[in-house]
Amino acid sequence: GKAVYRDLVQDYAHHADVLKKFPSARPPIEHLINMMPTLKPRSYSIASSPLMHPDIIQLCVVQVDWTVESTKEFRIGEATGYMKKQAPGAKLMCAVRQSAIVLPKVPSDPVLMAGMGTGLAPWRAVTQERVMQKRQGLDVGPCVLFFGARYAKYEFLYREEFEGYMKEGVLTMHTAFSRDQARKVYVQHRIVEAGEDVARYMLRENGHFYVCGSARQVPEDIYCAMKTVIMASERCGEEEAEATLSNLKMEGRYTVEAWS
């Protein structure tokens, strides 16, 4: 009953798992085919700027894998597993779609970004865009990146590249590696710590704030951190801070790109 269904869901069971678990279930092949949905397209954020890489699109993808709790069977995600098997030069079917991320029309407007894990991908593209704009002689505003992962040693993606951008004076980076110390530190903590600058850029210098990460918790955690920043900066209550964030969203200056 409910317990069996719960276990199947927890194991990310597919049709073959169900048929193995219940061998008496022998649906006609035509019914089985009708029940099985087609694979949905996987969307990945582009991790490179066309200004820096005009003929290349780069992605930042981690292989999805897990162990089935009930059988201890190791499994790999369909799309990421497929990509990992491809040899250099292989041709894959893909399409480029318009992003929800819209950069400021004025390069001097501040850009603030928050990304966790591979949620760093679009912010690498944005940072590269700002780097190229500065190299072309444009007046480029503050570019601030909040990045979070578990371990700096293993998960600080593009570390040398970002450190180079910081040396160029384009990027300011705040990192939060939650497992590198006894007290767990997350991106939302770094945002609050940098609250004075965050509030100034967003509330007084027409800044744009972007978030990329898992839809399960990340957007809400970042939202609460931003609310704390506004309450401290403006000495206002929770409702007024929420109204301010709502206005930023309506103005297109608070954008969330999340995956489930």
N, C-alpha and C positions, 0 to 999 in steps of 0.2 A: 504494500500500500504506500502510504506517504513516506515511510522510512526508506523503502527501496528506491522510490523516485528521488528522494533527497540524496541518496548515495550515488545514483547515476549522474545527477547534476553535478555533484561535488567532484566526480571523476571525469567531467567533461565527456561523458559517454556519447558515442555516435551510433548509427544504426547497426553496424556490425557488432558492437558491444552488446546491444540489447538482444540481438538474435542469438548470440552465443550464450547469454545469460538465461534466455528462455527458449530452449531448443524446440519446444512444442509450437512456437510461433513460426509458421511457414507461409507467409503471405505470397500470393502469386507475384511473379517478377514484375508484371506491369504495374501492380499496385505499389510495390516497393519503389520502383522508379518514380512514380508520381509523388510518393511521400518524401523523397530525398530532394532537398532544394539545391539549386546550382550554387557553386562557390561565389561569394560576393567579392567584388573588387576590393583590394586593400589600398588604402590611401596613405601615403607617406609625405611628410613635409620635405620640401626641397632644402638642402643644407648648403647651398652655394649661391652666390650672387652672379647674375649674368654680366655685371660690370667687370668682375674679376675673372669669371670663367664663361666667356660668351658662347662657346660651342659645347659646353659640358653641363650636365645636370648631375649633381652629387647628392647622395642620400646618406642618412645616418640611421642604420637599422641594426637592431640586436635580434639574434635568433630566439624565437619563442620556443621554449621547451619546458617540459614538466614530467613528473613521475606520477602515474596513476596510483592513487592511494591503496586501492583494494588489490591490485595485481602487481604493483611495483614495476609496471611496464614503463619504459622511457619513451616519450613521444615528442615529436617536433612539429611546430606549426607548419601549415601547408605552404603559405607564401614565403615566409622567411627561410624555411628549410629548402624550398625550391631555389630561392636566390643563392643560398650558400653553396649549392651544388654546381652552379654555373661556372664555367671556365671563363677567363678573360676573353673578351671579344664575342661572347655569346649574345644572340639577339633575343630580346624579350618583348612581348606585347605590352605596351603601356600607353598612358594618356596623361597630358598635363591639364590640370584644372585650375581655375582661378581661385586664389586663396582668399580667406576671410581677413587676412592681415593686410592692412593698407598703411603704408608708411606716410609720415608727415610730408606735405607738399613742400614745406620749407626745411631744408637740410639743417638749419640752425636750431630747430625745435628739438628739445631733449627726447631721447628714446630710452625707455626703461623696460627691461625684459626679465622674465623669470622662467627658468626651465629646469626640469628634473630629468636626469638620465638622458635618453634619446630625445626628450623634449627640448634639448639644446639645439636640435637641427635647424629650425627656422631662424633662431637667433644668431647662429653662425652666418647664415645668409645675410641677415640684416647688418651684422657687424662688418662683413666684407663689403657690403654696399657703402657703409659710412667710411670705411678705410679708403675705398677707391674714390669716393667723392672728395675726401681730403687730399689725396694724392693728385687729384685733378685741379686743386686750388680752390675748392669751394669752402665756404664758411660752415663748418660742421659743428653742431651742438653736442652736448654731453651724450654719451652712449654708455649706459650702465647695464651690466648683466649680473643677475643673481642666478647662480647655478648650484644645484644640489644633487648629491649621489651618496652612496654608502662609504666607499673608500677612495681616497685621492689616488693611491698607488695604482688601482686597477680601473677606475671609472672616471678619471679626469679626462674627458674626451677633448681632443684637439688642444691639449695643454700648451705645447710649445707655440702653436699658432696664435692662441689667445694672448700668451705672454708677449709675443712679438707685437701684437696690436696695442697692448698696454704700453710698451716701450715707445711706440709711435705717438702716444698721447691721445689716441682715439678712444680707447676703451677703459672703463673702470669696472673691475670685476670683484664680486663678493661671492665666496664659495662657502658651501655648507656640506661637509662630509659627515654624515650622521653617526658612522661607526668608528670614527678615528679617535674618539675620546669617550670617557665614561658617560658624560652628559650628552644625550642626543641633540644635535643641532640641525635644524632644517632651514630651508630657504625663507620661510615666513619669519623666523627669528632674525635673519640677516636684514630683511626688509625693515623690521621695526628698529633694529640697531642703526640703520642708515636713515631713519625716519625724517630727520631734519632736511637732508638733501632731497629725499623722495618727495616730501611735501612741497618744497620750494620748486622743484622741477614741474610737478604736476599741477599745483594750484596757482603758481605765479609766473611760470615760464612756458605755458602751453605744451607741457610734456605729454607724451603718449606712452601708455603702459600696456605691455603684452604678456600673456601667460600661456605656457604650453606644458601639458602634462596629463596624467591620468585623470579621467572624469570622476573617478570614485571619491577622491578627497582633495586633490591639489587645488582646483579652483576655489573651493570654499575656504581652505586654509589661507590662501593668498588674499582672498577677499577680506577675511577677518584681520589679517595683518595690515592691510591698507586702511581698513576702518580704524584700527588702533592708531596708525600714523596720523590720520586726519583729525581724530579726536584730540590727540596730544598737541598737534600743531595749531589747530583752530580753537582749542579749548571749548569744544562743543560736545553735545551729547551724542548718543548712538544713532538716534533718528536723523539728526542733521548730517552726520557723517555718511549714513546710508544714502541720504538724498544727494549728497555731493558725488558719491560713487555712481549713483544712478544717472546723474547729469553727464558724468564723464563717459559712461557707456553710450548714452544717446548722442553725444558729440563725436562718437567714434574714437575716443581717446583711452578706452579701457577695453581691450580685446582678449578673448579667451579662445584658444584652440586646444581642445581636449579630445582624448580618445577613450573609448570604453573597453 
